[in-house]
Amino acid sequence: MAKSCLLFASLLIATLALAAVPVFAHAAGFNETKKLIDSNVACDELTDEQLEEIGEYYMEQMHPGEAHEFMHQRMGLAEGSETEEKFHINLAKTMYCGELSTGMTGMGMGGMMGASSSLWSFNSALFSVLLILSIIALVLLIIWLYKAIKRRK
């Protein structure tokens, strides 16, 4: 009985660790972009490619992982398309440079910011609840295993 509980605990820990790997791997890809943002480089010194990376970074912060891809689909942005690049550039100009964007990509961003804020809140809340429940389950399992081992002595 104790072996099966120990196996369950090991599988639970491994699952939680593996679930965190894509988040950390994706975040590691933005290290250079984060350094660029933290350097406070003036907007007129940034290339469109750097602005696009900054916009991508900000979108990832608002909608991490699959939510980011979902937002691209919802707004009709094809991965690697010129429209997607312009969207991210305008997002960076708005959020990093403080400029107001205009045109279709600007309206798209406004729609994304307003209509999806509830999705972002829901995803964050769901993740937090699942994380807390997982930690509670792990603590209870460890306590139960400890008591089971003590009874065998």
N, C-alpha and C positions, 0 to 999 in steps of 0.2 A: 504494500500500500504506500509506504513512504517512497519507494522507488518511482512509482507512477506519479506521485505528487512532485517529486524532484524533477522528473522528466517534463511534467507540465510547466513547472516554474522555469525551467531552462528554455523551453519552447516559447513561453511568453516573453522572456527577456530577449531572446534572439529575434522574435518578431518585432518587438518595439525598437530594437537596435537597427534592424534592416529597414524599418519604415522611416527612420531618421536619415539614412544614407542619401537618398535622392535630394532631400532638402539641403543637406550640408554640401553635397556635390554641386548642386545648382548655385548655391550661395558662393561657393569658391570661385565659380566662373565670373563673378561680379567683383572680385577683389580689386582689379585694376580700375574698374569704373568707380568703385567706392572711393579709392584713393584720389581719382580725378575730381570727384565731387567734393571731397574733404579739402582739396587744395584750393578751392574757391577761385578757380581760373575764371577770368572774365569771359563772358559769352562770346564777345567778338573775337576771342582768341581760339575758340573751339571750331573744329571742322564739323561738317554735317555728320560724318561717321561717329565722332565723339558724342555729338548731340543725340544721335540715334541710340547709342549705347546707354547714355544717361536716361533717355526716355524709356528704354527697355527696362533698365534697372528700377526706375520709379514705378512702372507698371507691375513689375514682379513684386515689389514691396506691397503694393495695394492688393494684388491678386496673385498670391504665390502658387507655383506649380501648375496643376491642372486648371485652376481657376483662371490663370493667365491665358492659357490656350482656349478655354471656354469663352473668355471675353473677346479674343481674336475672332473666333467663329461667330459669336453673336453680332459683332460689328462688321462682319464680312471681310476681314483682313486675312488675305492668304499669306502664309509663312514665306518670307523672303521677297514679297512683292514690293513694288515701289510705293504703293498706298500704305502698306504697313510701315515702311521706313519713314515716310512723311508724317504719319501719325505719331511715331515715337519722337521724331524731331520736334514736332509741335508740342508734344507733351513735355519734353525737356525745356523748350523755350518758355512754356507757361510756368512750369514748376521750378526750374533751376534759374532761369533768366528773369522771371517775373513779367514776361511779355504776354499780351493777350493774343491768342491765335484766332484767325478768322478762316472762313471757308468751310468746306465739307469736313475736313479732318478735325477742325476745331469744334464743330457741332458734334461730331462723333465722340470726341473726348468728353464734351459736356454731358452727352447722353450716358457715356460709360461711368462718369463720376457720379451722376445723380441716380441713375436707375440701378446701378450695381452695388451701391453702398450697402444695401440690405443683404446682398449675397455675401459680400466680404464679412459683414458682421456675423452672419449665420455660420460661415465656414470657420471663422475664428472661435466662435462660441462652441461649435460642435467639436473642434479639435481640442479645446480646453477641457470640455466635459469628458471626452474620451480619454484624454491624458490623465486627468484626475481619477477617473474610474479605474484605469489600468494601474495606477500607482496604489490605490486603495486595495485592489484585488491582489496585487503583488505583496503588499504588507500583510494582508490577512493570510495569504498562502504561506508566507514565511513564518508567521506566528503559529499557524496550524501545524506546519512541519516541525517546528521547535517543540511544541507540546507532544506531538506524536513520537518524536525521538525520545523525549524525556520519559514517556510512559513505557517505552520498551526497555529502559534501563532497570 
